[in-house]
Structures are given as C-alpha cells and as structure tokens.
Amino acid sequence: MLGGAAVAVMLAVAAVVVGFSGRGGSVKPERPGRLSASGHVLSFPRVIGSYTRAEQGHDRTLTSADSFVSAVRTAVYQRNARLDQAGGLLASSMGVDTGYVHLMPPGSVAREIYEDFKRQISRLSDGQAELGKPRDFTPGPLGGKVRCWSVSAPSGRGSGRSAGAACVWADNDTFGFVFAPGLQTSSLATTLLTFRTVIEMPSH
C-alpha cells in the first residue's frame, strides 16, 4: 500500500491540474450546453463501475486560470477505500477533473494539461516527483485524444517511492483528467474509458 503522505501529495495535484483557483473554488455560473461545440454534457454519477464518489471529494465547479477551459469540476472516487487518518487517500482512490474546452485542438489540450501537472507535482513534492513520457492510448468510441503517463514520488517511508499513473482525454469540447495512485499506466487507460463513457454524455 502506498504511503499516505505521498498519496496525499499526488492526489492534491488533481485538484489544481490546469491552474484552478485554490481559494475555495469559485462557482462559474455558465450553462455547459452553451459551451459545447459537439453537444456533450459532463457529470459525476455516484457510481462508476466498481468506484463510488466519495462524500469527502471536492465535487464542485471551479474557475480555471487558463482561458481554454471552463466550468471545471473535481471529485474523488473510491473503491472499497476511505480517507486514512492523515487525510491521505488510499491506493484504491482516484481523483477526477472535467471541464469544457474552447478553441484548442485535443492534442494541444492534452499537452498543456501534462505540462501543468508536471509543474504542480514538482512544486508539491519539492522537485522529487518523476513523470514518465506521455503515451497515446485508444480514446474509445468518443474519439479525441487519450494520453497517459507514469508518476512516482517519495513514499515518506524511508528511501522507497510510491507509484501511480495519470491520464487525460480531450476532444473538440471537453477534457477529463484522472489520477490514480497504485495503478499502472495501461490499467488506468482502460479505467479512463469506463469513466469517460459515463461522465461525458450527449446533450441531446
């Protein structure tokens, strides 16, 4: 099992992955349908596959500092897990961010999110985190781009390291970012498809 301190650092990045406001998360009163070029609506169901949305998760709409995304929301999903005593998330938890994209190709969105994640986790881990090279994975029936990469950080228990993976999807009007401590890149890419087909739905 991953060290609680390392998992807490790694999951904290999921809430700020594209420069989201860190001051309580201001609500952005926009209608998602109006932002959508191809008519998708994003939502966080209570249950996705074997995961359940955690009541402790920050299921809220945030204001992004980046102009190419809006109506960004974040939540935590858990699989037979709970917050540990230090407030860190256990290895069977997953952080999820979603939002709407404006006037940027999917490949560029995926690249921007990777670079921002890299900056954020480097800052939060005092430069000790390591990210693998992004790899393309199948986007499934919804199309667009899916890229995933490995993540490791000091475990907080001696000289060991804790490992996880992160993925992003992007299409013409939406993006999603998922981060999961304890999962390998290929496993998270498969899990992302399950999440995406439930979170991203046609608006009509």
Protein Blocks (a to p, Z undefined) as FASTA:
>chain_A
ZZfklmmmmmmmmmmmnopafehpaaddddfklmpmnopacdddfbgcjbccdfkbccdd
dddfbfkbghiacddddehiacdfkopacfkbccddddddehiafklmmmmmmmmmmmmm
mmmnnopaccdddddddebjngpjdddddddddehiajbdcdddddddddfkbccdddde
hiafklmmmmmmmmmmmmpccfZZ
